Amino acid sequence: MSDTAATLTQDRQRLEMSALSAPAVIFTVAMIAFPVVYTIWLGFQNFSSTGKQSFAGLANYSKLISDYEFWHGLWVTIALYVLSLVLQLVFGVWLALVLFHAKRLPGIVRSLFISPFMMPPVVAGMMWLVILDPSLGAANYILQSFGLPPSDWLASPTWVIPTVALIDSWQWTPYVALIVLGGLQSLPPSVYEAAQIDGASPFKTFQRITLPLLLPTIVTAAILRSVDLLRFFDIIYITTQGGPGQRLEHTQHLRLPGGFRVLQHRLCQRPDADADRDRVRRRARLQPPARRRGVVMS
């Protein structure tokens, strides 16, 4: 009887805990599910500038899949995401290790190391515009001091994606370092003492002990940065506005010309006639000159 009573008591406690947490769980699920479902529903609708709404079926999605600008923007999004995330994780872990082992480093110096991510993106973008200016910027001055040729940086189709990835990594690597530093400070010292007694080298200690123990923290930092990188907009728009040409047009920028300037909500593009003419011009700028003229190069 006592075992049965204990089981009933435990079941009652579980029901009470479930009932108490149910409102919060329902609210959280609703706040996540409603925007997703509503966005999918909007994808099947057609909105005109006069406010009329009609069912479009799969027309919006078929038009999106056949749009060259969409695939180009998706490639830019993936390239920036991968490059920025790798740079931020690698240098973030390195900076966290430096700050963790530099015990005598003054607090003000530590604060300066992690201060860039507290800077507003507008300020960071304008600052890097001045630094990377092809004529008067400090970046080209340093290159010329070492006998290297100057670069166009943000105006170069070749270097614009790595340059923007470096700007974002400069700003957000300290954020990753701060997360990893918290993980380092929570690791048990006894593990390192045992490795030191066994004669493990610093590299082996990092490879076999520090990195595996830090993996959950690094994954958390990667997830947090992924949320921001997949909706990357501010630095790109401030520094290049999607240029040169349309080389750096992110998927977030595809909504800007029509969705915000002309209030054409369907696919966030201009009305059909203007959109078709604009699309031809933008594709011509993206394609190589030989392809524009219809010349096949041998």
N, C-alpha and C positions, 0 to 999 in steps of 0.2 A: 504493500500500500504506500509505503514511504517513497519508493521509486516512482510510482505512478503520480503521486502528488508533486514530486520534484519535477517530473516531466511536464505536468500541466502548468506548473508555475513558470517554467522556462518558456513554454509555448505562449503563455499569456504575456510574458515580458517581451517576447519577440513581436507579438501582435501590437502591443502598446508602442514599441519603438517604431514599427512600420507605420502605424497610424500617425504618430507625431511627425515623422519625416516625410509622409506622403505629400502634404501641400507643397513643401519646398521642391521635392522631386518633380511633381507635376508642373510647377511653375517653370523650373529649369528646362524640362523637356519641351514645354510649349514655347518658351522663348527661343529655343534652338530650332525646333521643327517648323514653326510658323513662317519665319523668313525663307527657309529653304523651299517649302511647299509653295509659298506665294511667288517666289522667284521663278520656279518651274512653270507655274500657271501663267505668269506674265509672258514667258517664252512662247506660248501658244496664242497670244493675243496680238492684235494689230491696232496701234494707236496713231491717230492722225493729229496734226497740229491744232485742229479745231476741237479736240477732245473726244471725238467719236471712237468707239471701241468695237472691234469685230474679231471673230475667231479666225485665226490664220492657219491652224493646223501645224504641219511641219515645215511650212514655207520659210519661217524665220531661220530654223536650224539648217535647212538645206542651203539657204543663201549664205549662211555663216560658214558652212563647211567648204563651199565653193569660192569663198572670198580669199584672195591672195594676201590681203593685208592682215587677216586674222592669223593665218599660218606664220607669216613673218613676225607678227607681234608675239605669237606663242613661242617661236624660237628665241626671240630676244628675252622673253620672260624666263625661259628655262636656262639660257646661257648666263644671265645675270644672277639667277638663283643659285645655280651650282657654283659658279666662280666666287660669288660673295660669301656663300655659306662655308665653303672650304677654307677660304682665307681667314674668315672670322673665327672658325673653330681652331685652326692650327695656331694662329697668332694669339688667340685668346687663351689657349692652354699654356703657351709659352709665357705670356705676360703674367698669368696667374702663378706659374712656378717661380718666376723672377720675384714677384711681390711676396710670395710665401717664404722664400729662402732669404730674402733681404730683410732680416729682422731689424737691423739698425737703420733702415731707411726712414727718414723723418715722415711724420704723418702728412705734412703739406705736400711732399713729393708724391706720396701714394695717391693723394687726392688729385694731383695734376695728371697722373697716369690714367685715371679712370674718369676724368672730367669730360672728354669729348662727347660721350653719349647724352650728356645733360644739355648740350647745345641745341637750340632749335634748328631743324633742317634748313630753314630759309637762311639763317646766319651761316651755317656750314657751307651751303651751296654758294652763297655770294663770296665767302672767303676763298673757296677753292677756285672760283672763277677768276679772282685776282691772281692767285698763285699760278694758275695754268694759262694765263694770258700769253699768247704766242709772242707778243712784242715786248711786254714789260714785266711778265711774270717771273717769279723767283725760280720756278722749275726749270725753265729754259736757260736761265742765267747759271744755274748750278751745272747743267749739262755742258754748256759752253766752257765753263771753268775747267772741266775735265777733258776738253777737246772733243766732245761729242756733238753731233748735229742737233739742232733744236727740233722739237716735235710740235705738231699742231694739237695734240692731246684731244680735246673735246671736239675739234673740227675735223679730225681724221676718221674716216670710216673704219680703218683698221684698229685704231687705239681707243675709240670712244667707249666700247663696252668694257674693256679692262680698266680704263680710267675711272668710269663711274663705279665699277665694282670696288676699286681701291678707295674711292672717296667714302663709299658706304662702309667699307671695312675699317677705315680709319675712325669713323664715328662710332661704330657699334662693336668693335673688338673689345674695348674696355668693359662693355656690358657683359659679354661672354666671359671675360676674365673675372669679373666680380662674382658671377655664378660659380665658376670653377674654383675660385679661391675659397668660397664658402664650403665647397665639397672637400677641398684639400684640408681645411682646418678641422673637418669632422672625421678624418681618417684616424684609426687607432695608432698611436706611436709604437706600441709593442711589436707591430708587424715590421716596422723599419728597424727596430732594435735587433730583431731576430735576423733580418737580412744583413745587417752590419756585422753581426757575429759570424754569420756564414761566409763573409767575405764577398758579398755581391757588389759589383761595380754600380756606380750611379745610373748608368744606362740600363743595366739589367734590372735594377730596382724600379726604375720608371716603367720599363717594359713589362715586367712580371707582376708588379705590385700596384704601383700608382695608377697606371692606365686602366687595368681591369676594375679597380675599385672606383675609379672616377667615371666609368662608362655610363652609369645611370644619370649622373650629373651632366655629362656632355650631351647625352640624348635629350635631356630636358632643355638645355640651352639651344640645341639645334631645332627643337620643336618651336620654342618661343621665337627664334629668329626666322623660322620658315613662315610663320604667320605674317610677319612684316614684309619679308622679301617677296612673297607671292602677290602682295598688293603694293609693290614698290611704285611710287609716283613722284613724291616731292622733290627729291634730289635730281631726278631725270628732268623734270619740267623746269626747275630753276636753272640748271646748268646748260641744257641743250634744247629743251622743248621738243624732244623727239628726234632732233637732228644728229649729224648733218643730213639734210634731205629728210628721209624717214628711216634712217639707219637704226635709230634707237627707239623706235615707236613700240612701247610696251603695250600689253593687252589693256592695261588701265587707261592708256592714252587713246585707244580706239574709240572710247565713248565720248571723248571731249569735244571734237569738232561738231558733231550733230547733237549729242545728248544734252549738252549744256549750253551751246551757243544758239542752236536753232530750235531746241525743244522738240526734235523729232525723235520720239522714244523708241519706235520700232527699230531694233538692232542698233539704236543710238546713232543713226546715220542721217544725213540730209535727205530731203525729198529725192525721189528716184532720179530725175533728170540731172539735178546738180550732183548727186552722189556718183552717178555713172561718169560724168565728165571729170570729177575730182579724182575718182579711182584710176582712170586712164592716166592722168598726169602723174599721180603718185607712183604707179607701177612703172612708168617710163623712167622716173628718177631712180628707182631701185634696180632696174635691169641694167646690165652692162651696155655700153654704147654700141657694140657690134650687134647685139641682139635687137636693140631698138631699130637699127637700120635694116634688119633682116639679113645681115651678112654672116655667113658661116666661116669661122676662122679655122684654118687647117692647122 
